[in-house]
């Protein structure tokens, strides 16, 4: 299975947490441009993904979507992806990393433990009746936190 097919497949299984992005958009806007990270287990099997925006010097880097297969959460995959993204952001000269996360998702605990700070919240869509929390990661502060040993809880 190619990376785009894996991303679309996992996105379909996690529709309660994610907004759906059509497969052609995944291929054109993220995969073909290398704006993604696949999280793999020790055997190399894909377990999650992170989609990010362009790496532009002097500009924030946005995480567009991130998810780990439910059965493989809390095993260190997320922090490894965050470390890889941090490396990319620093290398490119980006400013903070930003993301948005629905307030009812367990992922909020992960983002906060990874050093992301809440910068605000806004009402989400009328269909799901939840708030969207905005996060930001200061790259200078993050370097130390994300280099710590991976704990099995994340």
Secondary structure, DSSP 8 states (H G I E B T S, - for coil): --HHHHHHHHHHHTTTTS----HHHIIIIIITTT-EEEEE-TTS-EEEEEEE----TTS-EEEEEEEE-GGG-SSSHHHHHHHHHHHHHHHHT---EEEEEETTSTHHHHHHHTT-EEEEEEE--TTTT-EEEEEEE-HHHHHHHHHS---TT-
